[in-house]
Amino acid sequence: MQVSFQGIYPVTPINGNAYIAELLPGEEANVTFMINVDTAAFPGNYPVTIFETWKQPNGTPNQLYSGSNNYYIVIGSGSGSNSYLIWDITIVVIIVLLATYFAAKQARARKSKR
């Protein structure tokens, strides 16, 4: 599974791609994206998108599945390392929710094929 992070100014990923070798039904995987936030940015909500592509055992060898989810990162007027810690926590929570969603989706697909 490939997971990609895409943001717009003032949120920029340092490395916008992560890979998960295998995710079985009911399993979770944490993916952390390191991001930069322009310190001169105005406070507000800025959109980010998480893209996913994966293969499934019940699909053809060349078939790729994909999905995406849109979120907003809140940029506050805070400064210092505490504001970056909030971003890290927010991204980890988003990825955990995303991994859980796709694991359940795969389990439902397998169950419906039986």
C-alpha positions in Angstrom: 0.0 0.0 0.0 1.3 3.4 -0.9 0.1 6.4 1.1 0.8 9.9 -0.1 0.3 13.3 1.6 -0.5 16.4 -0.5 -0.8 19.8 1.0 -0.9 23.4 -0.2 0.9 26.4 1.1 1.7 26.8 4.0 1.8 23.0 4.6 4.5 21.2 2.7 5.5 17.6 3.2 9.2 16.8 3.6 8.6 13.4 2.2 5.1 12.9 0.9 5.1 9.1 0.4 5.0 6.2 2.8 4.7 2.5 2.1 3.0 -0.3 4.0 4.2 -3.8 3.0 1.0 -5.6 4.1 -2.1 -4.8 6.0 -4.4 -7.6 7.0 -8.1 -7.2 8.0 -8.3 -5.8 11.5 -4.7 -4.6 11.5 -3.6 -1.0 11.8 -0.5 0.7 10.6 0.8 4.1 11.7 2.3 6.3 9.0 3.9 9.6 10.0 4.5 12.4 7.5 7.0 15.0 8.5 5.7 18.4 7.3 6.9 22.0 7.2 4.6 24.8 8.1 5.6 28.3 7.0 5.9 30.4 10.2 4.7 33.4 8.4 1.3 31.7 7.4 -1.9 33.2 8.5 -3.9 31.2 11.0 -6.7 29.2 9.5 -7.8 25.9 8.1 -5.7 24.5 5.2 -6.7 21.5 3.1 -4.6 18.4 2.9 -5.3 15.2 1.0 -4.2 11.6 1.7 -4.1 9.4 -1.3 -3.9 5.6 -1.1 -3.2 2.9 -3.7 -3.1 -0.8 -3.0 -3.5 -4.3 -4.4 -5.8 -6.9 -2.9 -5.5 -10.7 -3.0 -8.9 -11.1 -4.7 -7.9 -8.7 -7.5 -6.1 -9.4 -10.7 -2.3 -9.1 -10.5 -2.2 -5.8 -12.2 -5.3 -4.3 -10.6 -4.7 -1.3 -8.3 -7.3 0.1 -5.9 -7.2 3.7 -4.8 -8.9 6.1 -2.6 -8.4 9.5 -1.1 -9.6 11.5 1.9 -9.6 15.3 2.4 -8.8 16.9 5.8 -8.1 20.3 7.1 -5.1 21.1 9.2 -5.6 24.0 11.6 -2.8 26.5 11.7 -2.9 28.6 14.8 -1.1 31.6 16.0 1.1 29.6 18.4 4.8 29.3 18.0 7.6 27.0 19.1 7.8 23.2 19.2 4.4 22.8 20.7 2.6 23.8 17.5 4.7 21.2 15.5 3.8 18.5 18.1 0.1 19.2 17.4 0.7 18.7 13.6 2.5 15.4 14.3 -0.3 14.2 16.5 -2.9 15.2 14.0 -1.2 13.4 11.1 -0.8 10.2 13.1 -4.5 10.2 14.1 -5.5 10.7 10.5 -3.3 7.8 9.3 -4.6 5.5 12.0 -8.2 6.3 11.0 -7.4 5.8 7.4 -5.7 2.4 7.9 -8.6 1.2 10.0 -11.0 2.2 7.3 -9.2 0.4 4.5 -8.6 -2.7 6.6 -12.4 -2.9 7.3 -13.1 -2.2 3.6 -10.8 -5.1 2.6 -12.4 -7.4 5.1 -15.9 -6.6 3.8 -14.7 -7.2 0.2 -13.3 -10.6 1.2 -16.4 -11.5 3.1 -18.7 -10.6 0.1 -16.6 -12.7 -2.3 -17.3 -15.9 -0.2 
